[in-house]
Amino acid sequence: MKNLRYIFKPNFWIMNHQYDKWTDKVMIDLLRDYDFEDIKTYTACLGGFEIWTSNYPYASMVFYGSNLRPSRKTIELAYKKLNKDKIELMRK
């Protein structure tokens, strides 16, 4: 029931990687404690981990080289934080 909102978001219907609960928990902790740094075209660093940020939402916000992804909700939150952090870096 909590993923009902994604029925109305066709971009989230097909995801390239398998959901993993542990990956989701780690990503949430990283998002809470760190900001995105070293933002490049396809990747960014978050708490010392390289995160694949391209191809949103189908394959983004996974640990670089991993085939496991966080939840759709966490992917959305991470993407919003990435964009916010990009703006903050441009202001500096």
C-alpha positions as CSV (number, residue, x, y, z in Angstrom):
1,M,0.0,0.0,0.0
2,K,2.9,2.4,0.7
3,N,4.1,2.2,-2.9
4,L,0.6,3.0,-4.3
5,R,1.8,6.5,-5.4
6,Y,4.2,4.9,-7.9
7,I,1.3,3.5,-9.8
8,F,0.7,7.1,-11.0
9,K,4.4,7.6,-11.9
10,P,5.1,5.6,-15.0
11,N,8.8,6.4,-14.9
12,F,9.1,4.2,-11.8
13,W,7.3,1.2,-13.2
14,I,10.4,-0.4,-14.6
15,M,13.6,-0.4,-12.5
16,N,16.9,-1.8,-13.8
17,H,18.2,-3.2,-10.5
18,Q,16.7,-5.4,-7.8
19,Y,15.5,-3.8,-4.6
20,D,17.6,-4.5,-1.5
21,K,16.5,-3.6,2.0
22,W,20.1,-3.3,3.3
23,T,21.0,-1.0,0.4
24,D,18.0,1.1,1.2
25,K,18.9,1.5,4.9
26,V,22.5,2.4,4.1
27,M,21.4,5.0,1.5
28,I,19.0,6.6,3.9
29,D,21.7,6.8,6.6
30,L,24.1,8.3,4.1
31,L,21.5,10.9,2.9
32,R,20.8,11.9,6.5
33,D,24.5,12.3,7.5
34,Y,26.3,13.5,4.4
35,D,26.0,15.8,1.4
36,F,26.8,14.8,-2.2
37,E,30.3,15.8,-3.2
38,D,32.5,15.4,-6.3
39,I,29.4,15.5,-8.5
40,K,30.2,14.4,-12.1
41,T,28.1,13.6,-15.1
42,Y,27.3,10.1,-14.1
43,T,28.4,9.7,-10.5
44,A,28.7,11.5,-7.2
45,C,30.3,10.7,-3.9
46,L,28.2,10.4,-0.8
47,G,29.9,9.7,2.5
48,G,32.9,8.1,0.8
49,F,30.8,5.9,-1.5
50,E,30.6,6.5,-5.3
51,I,26.9,6.6,-6.3
52,W,25.6,6.1,-9.9
53,T,23.4,9.2,-10.4
54,S,22.6,9.0,-14.1
55,N,19.5,7.4,-15.8
56,Y,17.0,8.6,-13.2
57,P,15.0,6.8,-12.0
58,Y,15.6,3.5,-13.8
59,A,19.1,2.8,-12.7
60,S,20.1,5.8,-10.5
61,M,21.2,6.1,-6.9
62,V,22.9,2.7,-6.7
63,F,26.4,2.1,-5.3
64,Y,28.7,2.2,-8.3
65,G,29.2,-1.4,-9.6
66,S,26.3,-2.8,-7.6
67,N,23.2,-4.5,-9.0
68,L,21.1,-3.7,-5.9
69,R,19.0,-0.5,-5.5
70,P,17.3,1.3,-2.7
71,S,13.5,1.8,-2.6
72,R,11.7,4.0,-5.1
73,K,11.0,6.5,-2.3
74,T,14.7,6.6,-1.3
75,I,15.7,7.1,-5.0
76,E,13.3,10.1,-5.1
77,L,14.7,11.6,-1.9
78,A,18.3,11.1,-3.0
79,Y,17.6,12.7,-6.4
80,K,16.1,15.8,-4.7
81,K,19.1,16.0,-2.3
82,L,21.5,15.6,-5.2
83,N,19.9,18.6,-7.0
84,K,19.9,20.6,-3.8
85,D,23.6,19.9,-3.2
86,K,24.4,20.8,-6.8
87,I,22.9,24.2,-6.3
88,E,24.8,24.6,-3.0
89,L,28.1,23.7,-4.7
90,M,27.4,26.2,-7.5
91,R,26.9,29.0,-4.9
92,K,30.3,28.4,-3.4
